[in-house]
Amino acid sequence: QVQLVESGGGLVQAGDSLRLSCIASGRTEYRDAMGWFRQAPGKDREFVAAMRWSGGSTEYADSVKGRFTISRNRAMNTVYLNMENLKPEDTAVYYCALGFRAEWRSWGQGTQVTVSS
């Protein structure tokens, strides 16, 4: 079993920054990647960013490229999402996910990010 706990969400104004954190615990040895997803009201969950856990390569959704940065602290078993120049359309519940063998297998409970205009 893997537990993922997100934190760092909140209410900010357009143009502000936030940093989300996700701490992983449990059977994390079965892990290739960590990622962030988000779900806005009335919409499907969508991919935001991901990072290969060992090599560190990253991937981003086009909508966040240049504004969001995913990073990790392997010693702390933590993945971060630094979000800059936030826009109202970034408002969503943000979820952390753990990936293994091309599947996202574990999810956190989510943290709310609200961006006011």
C-alpha positions in Angstrom: 0.0 0.0 0.0 1.1 3.5 -0.8 -0.1 6.7 0.9 0.2 10.0 -0.8 -0.6 13.2 1.1 -0.8 16.6 -0.7 -0.6 20.0 0.9 0.0 23.6 -0.1 -3.3 24.5 -1.8 -5.1 27.7 -1.0 -6.9 30.8 -2.3 -4.7 33.2 -4.3 -5.1 36.0 -6.8 -4.3 35.8 -10.5 -0.5 36.2 -11.0 0.4 34.7 -7.6 2.4 31.6 -6.9 1.9 28.5 -4.9 3.9 25.4 -4.1 2.2 22.1 -3.7 3.9 19.2 -1.9 3.1 15.5 -1.9 4.7 13.1 0.6 4.7 9.4 -0.3 4.9 6.6 2.3 4.4 2.9 2.3 5.5 0.5 -0.5 7.0 3.2 -2.7 9.7 0.8 -4.0 7.3 0.0 -6.9 7.5 3.4 -8.4 8.7 4.7 -11.8 7.3 8.2 -11.7 5.3 10.8 -9.7 2.8 13.1 -11.2 0.3 15.8 -10.7 -3.2 15.9 -12.1 -6.1 18.3 -11.5 -9.9 18.3 -11.7 -11.9 21.5 -12.1 -15.7 21.5 -11.3 -17.7 19.8 -14.0 -14.6 18.6 -15.9 -12.6 15.4 -16.1 -9.4 14.9 -14.3 -6.5 16.1 -16.5 -2.7 15.6 -16.5 -0.6 18.5 -15.3 3.0 17.3 -14.9 5.1 14.2 -14.2 8.6 13.3 -13.4 10.6 10.0 -13.7 11.6 9.2 -10.2 15.1 7.9 -11.0 16.2 9.9 -14.0 14.3 13.1 -13.3 13.0 13.7 -16.8 9.8 15.8 -16.8 6.7 16.2 -18.9 4.1 19.0 -18.7 0.7 19.8 -20.1 0.8 22.5 -22.7 -1.5 24.7 -20.5 1.1 24.9 -17.7 4.4 24.9 -19.6 6.6 27.7 -18.6 4.5 28.4 -15.5 4.6 25.2 -13.5 7.7 23.2 -12.4 7.7 19.7 -11.0 10.6 18.6 -8.7 11.4 16.0 -6.2 13.4 15.4 -3.0 14.2 11.7 -3.1 15.5 11.7 0.5 12.2 13.2 1.7 10.2 11.0 -0.6 8.4 14.2 -1.7 7.4 15.6 -5.0 6.6 19.3 -5.5 4.6 21.4 -8.0 5.8 25.0 -8.1 3.1 27.1 -9.8 3.7 30.6 -11.0 1.6 33.2 -12.7 -1.5 31.4 -11.7 -4.7 32.0 -13.7 -8.3 31.6 -12.8 -8.5 28.6 -15.2 -5.9 26.8 -12.9 -8.6 26.6 -10.2 -9.1 22.9 -9.5 -8.4 20.1 -7.0 -4.8 19.0 -7.5 -4.0 15.3 -7.0 -0.6 13.7 -6.6 -0.2 10.3 -8.2 2.4 7.5 -8.2 3.2 5.6 -11.4 4.6 2.2 -12.0 4.9 0.3 -15.3 3.0 2.9 -17.3 0.0 3.1 -15.0 -0.9 5.6 -12.3 -1.5 3.3 -9.4 -2.0 5.4 -6.3 -3.6 8.8 -5.7 -3.7 11.3 -3.0 -6.8 12.9 -1.5 -6.3 16.2 -3.4 -5.7 19.8 -2.4 -7.8 22.7 -3.5 -6.3 25.5 -5.5 -8.5 28.5 -6.1 -7.3 31.5 -8.2 -9.4 34.6 -8.1 -9.3 37.2 -11.0 
